[in-house]
Amino acid sequence: MSRRNAKGRGINGIVLLDKDTGLSSNAALQKVKRLFFAKKAGHTGALDPLASGILPICLGQATKVAGFLLNDNKRYFVRGQLGQTTNTLDCEGEITATKNFEQLSKTQVMEAALSFQGNIEQVPPMYSALKKDGQPLYKLARQGIEIERKARSVTLHKLDFLGYENGVISLEVSCSKGTYIRSLIADIGDKLGCGAHVIELRRTGFAHIDITQAIKFADLEALAGDDFERLDANIFKSEDLLPNVHNVAIDQQQGIDIRYGRKIKVENQADNLVKMFDENAVFLGIGQIENGYLQPKRLFV
């Protein structure tokens, strides 16, 4: 069977793509899937087309851990333009209001930005993938429909003020899952009384991953070959990208039970989400310990 007619390769693991601006997360996913000739692929933590930076692409069985990757903290570099509000909260939208910002000092802008560090309540933007009755909010927004969104608790673990010049504020943000950087910039603009929107956004970190570990699609293309050897060297093991999930080793009989979906008794283990490894140190998947029993949640075998 030729490569063209085959259904794809059964490869497993995660590619840390450094997504370019102007490309949707799904478009980036499809390009990587085709390049690696993978049977199955999915992404975690979608990035707006405007945004660049780390986009983990899960191949094969690694798609089973996508949801767990989403729970990790993220880091961003962002630049926001004061004085203009847009309907999308970024520079791709239509300007809805313009106000003066020239009277603001660098100190005022810095103090307003840093006031958001810590635990805050944030209203998700209409232009987001959140759903209302099964319909993504961005699709409703494109129809001119706006619905009430409840504020959600998020945490800005660290907010570094990098500078302010000619109405443009630059920040580095380390935040919890579910944080919208576009909403943060808009809220800073509201606090300053002039409005603001994002003009540049780059995801520079994901859990323990740094942007230096990610690779551009053009660089992946340059490694493509018939044997896939150089391409596959850029695939990370799923278990290596979940450093905050505790490891649990199980014996041969327990491994059999887990593979059949049965829960097993474990000693001296706190209730927690865990990575399961068999007697040969083979990664079996994700499990959940509750009341002294380990129950499989996502199996790789």
Backbone torsions as a table, in degrees:
resi	resn	phi	psi	omega
1	MET	NA	132.4	-178.8
2	SER	-75.7	160.1	178.2
3	ARG	-58.7	-38.6	-176.3
4	ARG	-63.9	-37.0	-176.1
5	ASN	-90.9	-11.3	-179.2
6	ALA	-70.1	160.2	-178.4
7	LYS	-83.3	-11.0	179.8
8	GLY	124.5	168.8	-178.8
9	ARG	-91.4	143.2	177.1
10	GLY	-87.6	62.3	-179.4
11	ILE	-94.1	150.7	-178.2
12	ASN	-129.3	139.6	177.9
13	GLY	143.4	-172.7	-173.6
14	ILE	-129.3	130.8	175.0
15	VAL	-101.2	126.5	178.3
16	LEU	-90.7	91.8	-177.7
17	LEU	-83.0	135.1	169.9
18	ASP	-93.4	91.7	-173.6
19	LYS	-67.4	139.1	175.8
20	ASP	-82.1	159.1	174.6
21	THR	-70.5	157.5	178.1
22	GLY	83.1	4.2	-177.3
23	LEU	-124.5	130.7	176.9
24	SER	-71.3	158.9	179.2
25	SER	-63.2	-37.7	179.9
26	ASN	-68.2	-39.3	178.0
27	ALA	-63.6	-40.5	177.7
28	ALA	-63.7	-41.8	178.3
29	LEU	-58.7	-47.5	-177.6
30	GLN	-64.5	-36.0	178.6
31	LYS	-65.6	-42.7	179.3
32	VAL	-68.1	-41.7	179.5
33	LYS	-59.0	-44.1	179.8
34	ARG	-67.0	-41.6	-177.5
35	LEU	-63.1	-41.8	179.8
36	PHE	-84.8	-5.7	-179.8
37	PHE	54.0	47.7	-176.8
38	ALA	-89.5	142.9	177.0
39	LYS	-66.6	-37.1	-173.5
40	LYS	-142.2	142.8	179.0
41	ALA	-157.0	154.2	176.5
42	GLY	-156.4	161.9	178.9
43	HIS	-116.4	164.8	177.6
44	THR	-124.7	140.8	175.8
45	GLY	62.9	69.7	-175.6
46	ALA	-53.9	143.6	174.4
47	LEU	-110.2	141.4	174.8
48	ASP	-61.2	153.6	175.6
49	PRO	-54.0	-35.5	178.5
50	LEU	-62.9	-32.9	-172.0
51	ALA	-83.6	151.1	173.5
52	SER	-120.1	176.0	173.8
53	GLY	114.1	-164.8	-170.8
54	ILE	-63.8	121.5	173.6
55	LEU	-131.9	100.9	178.9
56	PRO	-66.6	125.0	177.0
57	ILE	-106.4	115.9	-177.9
58	CYS	-91.9	127.5	-179.5
59	LEU	-109.3	138.7	176.2
60	GLY	61.2	-132.1	-176.4
61	GLN	-67.9	-14.8	177.9
62	ALA	-63.4	-18.8	176.6
63	THR	-61.7	-19.9	-179.7
64	LYS	-71.6	-18.5	-179.9
65	VAL	-101.8	1.6	-176.9
66	ALA	-54.1	-44.2	-178.3
67	GLY	-63.6	-31.1	179.7
68	PHE	-76.7	-32.8	175.9
69	LEU	-63.8	-33.2	-177.9
70	LEU	-63.6	-21.3	-177.1
71	ASN	-76.2	-12.4	-174.7
72	ASP	-80.9	158.9	177.7
73	ASN	-70.7	160.1	-179.5
74	LYS	-134.1	159.2	178.9
75	ARG	-128.3	141.8	-176.2
76	TYR	-137.3	150.8	163.6
77	PHE	-108.0	131.7	-177.3
78	VAL	-140.8	143.8	171.2
79	ARG	-121.2	131.9	-179.4
80	GLY	-123.3	140.9	179.1
81	GLN	-96.5	118.9	176.3
82	LEU	-79.3	155.4	173.4
83	GLY	96.0	-8.5	179.5
84	GLN	-137.1	133.9	175.1
85	THR	-109.4	138.4	177.1
86	THR	-123.7	160.7	-177.6
87	ASN	-70.8	-19.8	178.7
88	THR	-102.6	-3.1	-177.2
89	LEU	69.2	12.2	174.4
90	ASP	-140.8	-179.7	-173.0
91	CYS	-76.1	-3.8	178.0
92	GLU	-85.3	-10.9	-178.0
93	GLY	-94.0	-178.7	177.9
94	GLU	-87.7	138.0	177.9
95	ILE	-69.8	124.8	-177.7
96	THR	-106.7	-17.8	179.0
97	ALA	-159.9	146.6	177.5
98	THR	-131.7	130.6	-180.0
99	LYS	-139.1	157.5	-179.6
100	ASN	-70.1	143.4	176.1
101	PHE	-130.6	-6.0	-173.6
102	GLU	-60.8	-24.2	-178.0
103	GLN	-76.6	-10.5	-176.3
104	LEU	-81.9	136.8	176.7
105	SER	-91.1	163.6	177.6
106	LYS	-60.2	-37.8	180.0
107	THR	-64.6	-42.6	178.5
108	GLN	-61.7	-43.2	-179.6
109	VAL	-65.6	-43.0	-180.0
110	MET	-63.2	-45.1	-178.7
111	GLU	-64.1	-38.5	178.8
112	ALA	-65.0	-43.0	-179.2
113	ALA	-65.1	-47.9	-176.2
114	LEU	-68.5	-17.6	179.2
115	SER	-67.8	-14.5	-179.2
116	PHE	-90.6	-2.9	179.4
117	GLN	-68.3	139.6	-179.0
118	GLY	108.9	-156.3	179.4
119	ASN	-83.8	124.5	-178.4
120	ILE	-134.5	163.3	172.1
121	GLU	-100.9	129.7	-175.5
122	GLN	-132.2	133.4	177.0
123	VAL	-90.9	121.1	179.2
124	PRO	-61.3	146.9	179.2
125	PRO	-73.5	156.1	175.5
126	MET	-64.5	-38.2	178.1
127	TYR	-82.2	78.9	178.6
128	SER	-149.9	169.3	-177.6
129	ALA	-87.5	1.6	175.2
130	LEU	-59.8	150.2	-174.1
131	LYS	-114.9	147.6	173.5
132	LYS	-125.3	113.5	-176.7
133	ASP	54.1	40.9	177.3
134	GLY	82.0	-2.8	-178.1
135	GLN	-106.3	124.3	177.5
136	PRO	-58.7	139.8	-177.8
137	LEU	-60.2	-35.3	-177.3
138	TYR	-64.2	-30.1	177.8
139	LYS	-70.5	-37.5	176.0
140	LEU	-66.3	-40.7	-179.3
141	ALA	-61.8	-38.3	179.5
142	ARG	-66.9	-21.0	177.3
143	GLN	-90.9	3.8	-179.4
144	GLY	80.7	14.9	-179.2
145	ILE	-98.6	128.6	176.0
146	GLU	-122.9	131.0	179.6
147	ILE	-117.2	160.3	179.3
148	GLU	-71.7	133.1	177.0
149	ARG	-116.4	134.7	178.3
150	LYS	-77.0	141.2	176.1
151	ALA	-66.6	144.8	-180.0
152	ARG	-122.3	148.3	178.7
153	SER	-81.2	124.6	175.1
154	VAL	-134.1	167.0	-178.1
155	THR	-127.8	126.5	171.5
156	LEU	-97.2	96.8	-174.4
157	HIS	-63.9	-38.9	179.4
158	LYS	-149.8	133.9	178.9
159	LEU	-130.0	112.8	179.9
160	ASP	-103.2	124.7	176.5
161	PHE	-85.5	114.7	-175.4
162	LEU	-94.8	-21.7	179.3
163	GLY	159.5	167.0	177.3
164	TYR	-148.5	123.1	-178.6
165	GLU	-154.1	131.5	177.8
166	ASN	53.2	39.8	176.2
167	GLY	83.4	2.6	-178.6
168	VAL	-109.6	124.2	178.2
169	ILE	-102.2	138.1	-179.9
170	SER	-121.3	132.2	-176.0
171	LEU	-139.1	155.0	164.3
172	GLU	-116.7	131.6	-173.2
173	VAL	-128.7	129.3	170.6
174	SER	-110.5	122.4	-169.3
175	CYS	-143.2	166.4	178.5
176	SER	-80.2	168.8	176.3
177	LYS	-60.2	151.6	177.1
178	GLY	83.9	0.2	179.4
179	THR	-81.3	133.2	175.7
180	TYR	-105.5	114.4	-178.8
181	ILE	-68.5	-32.5	176.3
182	ARG	-61.1	-40.4	178.0
183	SER	-67.0	-37.0	178.5
184	LEU	-61.0	-48.9	179.9
185	ILE	-62.4	-41.3	178.2
186	ALA	-62.5	-40.4	-179.9
187	ASP	-67.7	-36.5	175.7
188	ILE	-63.0	-43.5	177.8
189	GLY	-61.8	-40.1	177.9
190	ASP	-64.2	-40.9	-179.7
191	LYS	-64.8	-33.4	178.5
192	LEU	-81.9	-10.1	176.8
193	GLY	80.8	14.2	-176.7
194	CYS	-126.0	-9.0	-176.9
195	GLY	78.1	162.9	179.1
196	ALA	-167.4	158.8	174.7
197	HIS	-147.3	159.0	-178.0
198	VAL	-77.4	133.4	175.0
199	ILE	-114.8	-15.2	175.4
200	GLU	-153.7	135.9	179.9
201	LEU	-144.6	130.7	-179.0
202	ARG	-140.4	124.5	175.9
203	ARG	-82.7	115.9	-174.1
204	THR	-105.0	-9.0	-179.6
205	GLY	-154.6	151.0	-179.1
206	PHE	-148.0	108.7	-173.5
207	ALA	56.4	-122.9	-179.7
208	HIS	-90.9	3.0	-175.5
209	ILE	-85.8	138.1	177.2
210	ASP	-111.3	154.4	-177.5
211	ILE	-58.3	-25.5	179.7
212	THR	-66.2	-17.0	179.4
213	GLN	-88.8	-11.2	-178.4
214	ALA	-86.9	162.8	-176.4
215	ILE	-133.9	140.1	178.5
216	LYS	-72.5	151.7	-179.8
217	PHE	-63.4	-37.7	179.4
218	ALA	-60.7	-35.2	178.3
219	ASP	-72.6	-34.2	174.9
220	LEU	-65.1	-43.2	179.2
221	GLU	-57.7	-38.0	-178.5
222	ALA	-67.4	-18.9	-179.3
223	LEU	-94.4	-5.9	-175.2
224	ALA	-64.5	140.6	177.3
225	GLY	-159.5	169.2	-177.0
226	ASP	-63.0	-29.1	-176.5
227	ASP	-94.0	-6.2	176.7
228	PHE	63.7	3.6	-172.8
229	GLU	-59.9	-47.3	-177.9
230	ARG	-70.8	-34.1	176.6
231	LEU	-64.7	-48.6	-175.5
232	ASP	-64.1	-18.6	177.2
233	ALA	-66.1	-13.2	-179.9
234	ASN	-98.7	11.7	178.3
235	ILE	-96.0	125.7	177.0
236	PHE	-93.1	147.3	174.3
237	LYS	-68.9	140.9	-178.8
238	SER	-56.3	-44.2	-175.8
239	GLU	-65.6	-25.8	-179.4
240	ASP	-75.0	-16.9	-179.3
241	LEU	-100.3	15.5	175.3
242	LEU	-126.7	61.4	-173.4
243	PRO	-68.0	-22.6	-177.4
244	ASN	-88.1	0.1	177.4
245	VAL	-100.0	124.4	-174.9
246	HIS	-66.9	145.6	177.1
247	ASN	-87.9	141.9	173.0
248	VAL	-132.9	126.3	177.6
249	ALA	-95.9	136.1	-179.9
250	ILE	-126.2	154.6	-177.2
251	ASP	-84.1	-177.1	-173.3
252	GLN	-62.3	-46.4	-179.0
253	GLN	-66.8	-40.9	177.4
254	GLN	-62.0	-37.8	178.0
255	GLY	-61.3	-39.2	177.5
256	ILE	-63.4	-45.3	179.6
257	ASP	-61.7	-44.3	-179.2
258	ILE	-62.1	-42.4	-179.2
259	ARG	-63.3	-27.2	176.9
260	TYR	-90.9	6.7	176.1
261	GLY	81.9	12.5	-179.1
262	ARG	-90.6	144.8	176.8
263	LYS	-80.9	152.0	-177.8
264	ILE	-128.2	155.3	177.9
265	LYS	-79.2	133.1	176.7
266	VAL	-127.7	144.4	-176.7
267	GLU	-101.8	143.3	172.4
268	ASN	54.4	41.5	178.7
269	GLN	-124.2	128.9	178.5
270	ALA	-75.5	155.9	176.2
271	ASP	-60.5	123.9	-175.7
272	ASN	-172.9	164.0	170.2
273	LEU	-82.5	135.8	-175.5
274	VAL	-138.0	158.5	169.7
275	LYS	-95.8	129.0	-176.0
276	MET	-100.5	132.8	177.8
277	PHE	-127.8	138.9	179.9
278	ASP	-83.7	-172.9	-175.3
279	GLU	-65.4	-16.4	177.5
280	ASN	-101.9	14.4	-179.7
281	ALA	64.1	25.7	175.4
282	VAL	-85.8	130.6	-179.1
283	PHE	-70.1	121.4	-178.3
284	LEU	-96.1	-24.9	-178.7
285	GLY	138.2	-162.2	-176.7
286	ILE	-103.9	136.1	177.1
287	GLY	-129.3	170.3	179.6
288	GLN	-128.4	124.5	176.2
289	ILE	-95.1	127.0	176.4
290	GLU	-141.9	125.2	176.5
291	ASN	53.3	40.2	175.2
292	GLY	83.7	6.3	178.9
293	TYR	-123.2	139.8	178.8
294	LEU	-102.7	121.4	-179.1
295	GLN	-114.9	126.9	177.9
296	PRO	-66.0	139.3	176.5
297	LYS	-112.7	-44.5	178.5
298	ARG	-137.4	108.0	-177.8
299	LEU	-96.0	141.6	177.9
300	PHE	-96.4	-8.4	-175.5
301	VAL	-130.8	NA	NA
